[in-house]
Amino acid sequence: MLRREILLKEEDIEESLNRICDQLLRRHPQLKEMVLVGIRSGGVYLAQRLKQKIFQRTGKDLPAGVIDITLYRDDWTRLTQTPEVKKTEIHFPIEDKHVLLVDDVLFTGRTIRAALDALLELGRARRVELAILVDRGHRELPIHADYVGKILETSRQDSINVELKEITGVDQVIIEYGKYPISSEI
């Protein structure tokens, strides 16, 4: 049986999102040409929450969209023979915009690389920044987040699960220790 532990509760997630919002507004007080893009699925809800927080603090209603990266992943054929591709919903131009890409967990960096590839097909953003709820380390690509809610020390064998109210009815981040066996491949 896997050992599970709740690492972040609802109030911790709320505090992390407030911190990300504060940092974003300090760096970009005018929010000039800013748009939000959430990576399906957890990043979508976090982007919507950031959009609401920004609106509450500034009165600015930033455009927000959803990007599906399924076919841009470099490992999709390993995951399934028939990937479930969902809709990318970005109903505004990203050309010459400042894009805040939002996701729930940053691990190897491969999801973010796929999201950047997908964004490039939509236009050339002036700048792309990354907001992450949880950074768990173990990067395989040279990718870092500009805004991080929480840095968690994990091993590669652990699994981090972000559960959000919009999906599961509860906000929490759970670690499952030793979920993935150590691979003999290097």
GIPEUR-V303224 format. One record per residue. N is the residue number from 1. RES is the residue in three letters. OMEGA is omega in degrees with one decimal (999 if undefined). BURIAL is b if it has 16 or more other ideal C-beta (glycine too) atoms within 10 Angstrom, else e. Layout:
N,RES,OMEGA,BURIAL  N,RES,OMEGA,BURIAL
//
This chain:
1,MET,179.3,e  2,LEU,174.7,e  3,ARG,-179.5,e  4,ARG,178.7,e  5,GLU,175.0,e  6,ILE,-178.9,e  7,LEU,178.2,b  8,LEU,176.3,b  9,LYS,-176.0,e  10,GLU,-177.9,e  11,GLU,177.3,e  12,ASP,178.4,b  13,ILE,178.3,b  14,GLU,177.9,e  15,GLU,178.9,e  16,SER,179.2,b  17,LEU,175.6,b  18,ASN,179.1,e  19,ARG,177.5,e  20,ILE,-180.0,b  21,CYS,178.4,b  22,ASP,-179.4,e  23,GLN,179.4,e  24,LEU,-178.1,b  25,LEU,174.2,b  26,ARG,-178.0,e  27,ARG,-176.9,e  28,HIS,-174.8,b  29,PRO,-179.6,e  30,GLN,-177.5,e  31,LEU,-175.2,e  32,LYS,176.8,e  33,GLU,-177.8,e  34,MET,171.9,b  35,VAL,179.5,b  36,LEU,176.4,b  37,VAL,178.1,b  38,GLY,176.7,b  39,ILE,-178.5,b  40,ARG,13.4,b  41,SER,-176.9,b  42,GLY,-179.2,b  43,GLY,179.9,b  44,VAL,-176.9,b  45,TYR,177.6,b  46,LEU,176.5,b  47,ALA,178.2,b  48,GLN,178.6,b  49,ARG,177.1,b  50,LEU,177.6,b  51,LYS,179.8,b  52,GLN,179.6,e  53,LYS,178.8,b  54,ILE,179.2,b  55,PHE,-179.7,e  56,GLN,-176.3,e  57,ARG,-172.7,e  58,THR,-174.3,e  59,GLY,179.5,e  60,LYS,-179.4,e  61,ASP,-175.9,e  62,LEU,173.1,b  63,PRO,178.6,e  64,ALA,-179.5,b  65,GLY,-176.4,b  66,VAL,176.6,b  67,ILE,174.9,b  68,ASP,-173.9,b  69,ILE,-172.3,b  70,THR,-175.2,b  71,LEU,177.0,e  72,TYR,179.5,b  73,ARG,178.5,b  74,ASP,-178.1,e  75,ASP,-173.9,e  76,TRP,179.2,e  77,THR,174.8,e  78,ARG,-175.6,e  79,LEU,-177.5,e  80,THR,176.6,e  81,GLN,179.3,e  82,THR,-178.1,e  83,PRO,177.3,e  84,GLU,-179.1,e  85,VAL,178.0,e  86,LYS,-171.5,e  87,LYS,166.0,e  88,THR,-176.5,b  89,GLU,176.1,e  90,ILE,-173.3,b  91,HIS,178.7,e  92,PHE,179.4,e  93,PRO,173.2,e  94,ILE,178.5,b  95,GLU,177.0,e  96,ASP,177.6,e  97,LYS,172.7,b  98,HIS,-174.8,b  99,VAL,170.5,b  100,LEU,177.7,b  101,LEU,-173.5,b  102,VAL,174.0,b  103,ASP,-176.5,b  104,ASP,-175.9,b  105,VAL,171.6,b  106,LEU,-176.8,b  107,PHE,-175.4,b  108,THR,-176.7,b  109,GLY,-175.7,b  110,ARG,176.4,b  111,THR,-179.1,b  112,ILE,177.0,b  113,ARG,178.7,b  114,ALA,179.2,b  115,ALA,177.7,b  116,LEU,176.7,b  117,ASP,179.9,e  118,ALA,178.4,b  119,LEU,-178.9,b  120,LEU,177.8,e  121,GLU,-179.1,e  122,LEU,-178.8,b  123,GLY,-178.7,e  124,ARG,177.7,e  125,ALA,175.3,b  126,ARG,-178.6,e  127,ARG,173.7,e  128,VAL,174.1,b  129,GLU,-174.7,b  130,LEU,174.0,b  131,ALA,-175.3,b  132,ILE,174.8,b  133,LEU,-176.2,b  134,VAL,171.9,b  135,ASP,-177.5,b  136,ARG,176.1,b  137,GLY,177.4,e  138,HIS,-179.0,e  139,ARG,172.5,e  140,GLU,179.0,e  141,LEU,-177.3,e  142,PRO,-178.2,e  143,ILE,176.4,e  144,HIS,178.7,e  145,ALA,175.7,b  146,ASP,-178.7,b  147,TYR,-176.4,b  148,VAL,176.5,b  149,GLY,-176.3,b  150,LYS,172.5,b  151,ILE,-179.4,e  152,LEU,175.3,b  153,GLU,179.6,e  154,THR,168.8,b  155,SER,179.9,e  156,ARG,-177.5,e  157,GLN,-179.5,e  158,ASP,175.2,b  159,SER,175.4,b  160,ILE,179.2,b  161,ASN,175.6,b  162,VAL,177.2,b  163,GLU,-177.6,b  164,LEU,-178.4,b  165,LYS,-176.6,e  166,GLU,-177.9,e  167,ILE,-172.8,e  168,THR,-178.4,e  169,GLY,-179.4,e  170,VAL,175.3,e  171,ASP,175.3,b  172,GLN,174.0,b  173,VAL,-175.5,b  174,ILE,171.2,e  175,ILE,171.6,b  176,GLU,-175.4,e  177,TYR,173.5,e  178,GLY,-178.5,e  179,LYS,-177.6,e  180,TYR,179.7,e  181,PRO,176.4,e  182,ILE,-179.8,e  183,SER,177.5,e  184,SER,178.8,e  185,GLU,177.5,e  186,ILE,999,e
//
